[in-house]
Amino acid sequence: MASFLAAQAAMADGYQWHAVTFQKNRIEYGEPDGSDDRALMIVCHARKGVELIGSIPGNDYDFVEGGKIEVTVHAGALSERITGIVVELGNGLNFDITLPVDSPFLVHLGSGQPIGFSRADGGFEVPGRGGEGMIKGGVSACRK
């Protein structure tokens, strides 16, 4: 529980929703300074779904790039375990999962509500507040 609280505190410090200017289909929750310091990236793939890439909850030392990972996604009363892959980005190892455009998790986040990600040894939550317009617009663009 202590590592979960520490991760939450670290994310809250300076993190905000922002669009990545060089990629029109990408929104991030993290440092808006162009660094790779982020908790979550949302990428629209027209008619194919919405990709969520985020920091691996808990310890990441058991994972290798390209390997499988199971992450439980939480939003309000909703909870679902989703299998994805591990990708390595500038901020280290991340999970990479794809949700359908009409996913209730994306609706929840786009309405300003938080969404959480967890595994057995840790988790974190990303606030929806502050990103509602970007998230709704980005997900809407994926439908086309």
C-alpha positions as CSV (number, residue, x, y, z in Angstrom):
1,M,0.0,0.0,0.0
2,A,2.9,2.4,0.7
3,S,4.3,2.0,-2.8
4,F,0.8,2.7,-4.2
5,L,0.5,5.9,-2.2
6,A,4.0,7.0,-3.2
7,A,3.2,6.4,-6.9
8,Q,0.0,8.4,-6.6
9,A,1.8,11.3,-4.9
10,A,4.6,11.3,-7.6
11,M,2.0,11.4,-10.4
12,A,0.1,14.3,-9.0
13,D,3.2,16.5,-8.9
14,G,3.2,18.4,-12.1
15,Y,1.2,15.9,-14.2
16,Q,-1.6,17.2,-16.4
17,W,-3.6,16.2,-19.5
18,H,-2.1,17.5,-22.7
19,A,-2.1,16.9,-26.4
20,V,1.1,15.9,-28.0
21,T,1.6,18.5,-30.7
22,F,3.5,16.5,-33.2
23,Q,1.0,13.7,-33.1
24,K,-2.6,14.7,-33.5
25,N,-3.9,11.4,-32.4
26,R,-2.1,11.3,-29.0
27,I,-3.1,12.6,-25.6
28,E,-1.0,12.1,-22.4
29,Y,-1.4,12.5,-18.7
30,G,2.1,13.5,-17.5
31,E,4.6,16.3,-17.7
32,P,3.7,18.7,-20.5
33,D,7.3,19.7,-21.1
34,G,8.0,17.2,-24.0
35,S,9.7,14.7,-21.8
36,D,8.7,11.0,-21.5
37,D,7.6,11.5,-17.9
38,R,4.0,10.3,-18.1
39,A,1.6,7.9,-16.4
40,L,-0.7,7.3,-19.4
41,M,-0.8,7.8,-23.1
42,I,-4.0,7.5,-25.2
43,V,-3.5,6.9,-28.9
44,C,-6.3,6.8,-31.4
45,H,-6.2,4.2,-34.2
46,A,-9.0,5.1,-36.6
47,R,-11.6,2.3,-36.7
48,K,-9.3,0.0,-34.8
49,G,-9.6,1.1,-31.2
50,V,-8.0,3.2,-28.6
51,E,-4.5,2.2,-27.3
52,L,-3.7,2.9,-23.7
53,I,0.0,2.9,-22.8
54,G,1.0,3.4,-19.2
55,S,3.5,2.8,-16.5
56,I,3.4,-0.8,-15.3
57,P,1.7,-0.9,-11.9
58,G,3.9,-2.3,-9.2
59,N,7.3,-3.9,-9.9
60,D,8.3,-4.2,-13.6
61,Y,11.4,-6.3,-13.2
62,D,9.6,-9.5,-14.2
63,F,8.8,-8.2,-17.7
64,V,10.6,-7.9,-21.0
65,E,9.7,-5.9,-24.1
66,G,7.2,-7.8,-26.2
67,G,6.1,-10.0,-23.4
68,K,2.4,-10.4,-22.3
69,I,1.0,-8.5,-19.3
70,E,-2.3,-8.5,-17.5
71,V,-3.6,-5.3,-16.1
72,T,-6.8,-4.8,-14.3
73,V,-8.6,-1.6,-15.4
74,H,-10.9,0.1,-12.8
75,A,-13.5,2.9,-13.3
76,G,-16.2,3.4,-10.7
77,A,-17.9,0.0,-10.2
78,L,-16.4,-1.4,-13.5
79,S,-13.4,-3.7,-13.4
80,E,-11.8,-5.8,-16.1
81,R,-8.6,-7.7,-16.5
82,I,-7.1,-7.0,-19.9
83,T,-4.1,-8.7,-21.5
84,G,-1.7,-6.5,-23.4
85,I,2.0,-6.4,-24.3
86,V,5.0,-4.8,-22.7
87,V,6.6,-2.0,-24.6
88,E,9.8,0.0,-23.8
89,L,9.6,3.8,-24.1
90,G,11.7,6.6,-22.9
91,N,10.2,6.3,-19.4
92,G,10.9,2.6,-19.1
93,L,8.7,-0.5,-19.5
94,N,5.0,0.2,-20.1
95,F,1.8,-1.8,-20.6
96,D,0.1,-1.5,-23.9
97,I,-3.6,-2.4,-24.2
98,T,-6.3,-1.7,-26.7
99,L,-9.9,-0.8,-25.9
100,P,-12.8,-0.5,-28.2
101,V,-13.9,3.1,-29.0
102,D,-17.1,2.6,-27.1
103,S,-15.4,1.2,-24.0
104,P,-17.2,2.3,-20.8
105,F,-13.7,2.9,-19.3
106,L,-13.1,5.7,-21.9
107,V,-16.6,7.1,-21.4
108,H,-15.9,7.2,-17.6
109,L,-12.5,9.0,-18.2
110,G,-14.0,11.4,-20.7
111,S,-16.7,12.4,-18.2
112,G,-14.0,13.6,-15.8
113,Q,-13.9,10.6,-13.6
114,P,-10.7,8.7,-12.7
115,I,-9.5,5.4,-14.2
116,G,-7.2,3.0,-12.3
117,F,-4.7,0.4,-13.4
118,S,-3.5,-2.4,-11.1
119,R,-1.7,-5.7,-10.8
120,A,-1.3,-7.9,-7.7
121,D,1.7,-5.8,-6.4
122,G,0.6,-2.3,-7.1
123,G,-1.6,0.2,-8.9
124,F,-2.2,3.8,-9.7
125,E,-5.1,6.1,-10.7
126,V,-5.3,8.7,-13.4
127,P,-7.8,11.6,-12.9
128,G,-10.2,12.4,-15.8
129,R,-10.7,15.9,-14.6
130,G,-8.8,18.4,-16.7
131,G,-8.8,16.2,-19.8
132,E,-12.5,15.7,-20.5
133,G,-12.6,17.7,-23.8
134,M,-9.4,16.2,-25.2
135,I,-10.4,12.7,-24.3
136,K,-13.9,13.0,-25.7
137,G,-12.6,14.6,-28.9
138,G,-9.8,12.1,-29.3
139,V,-12.1,9.1,-28.8
140,S,-14.7,10.7,-31.1
141,A,-12.1,11.1,-33.8
142,C,-11.3,7.4,-33.6
143,R,-14.8,6.5,-34.7
144,K,-14.2,8.0,-38.2
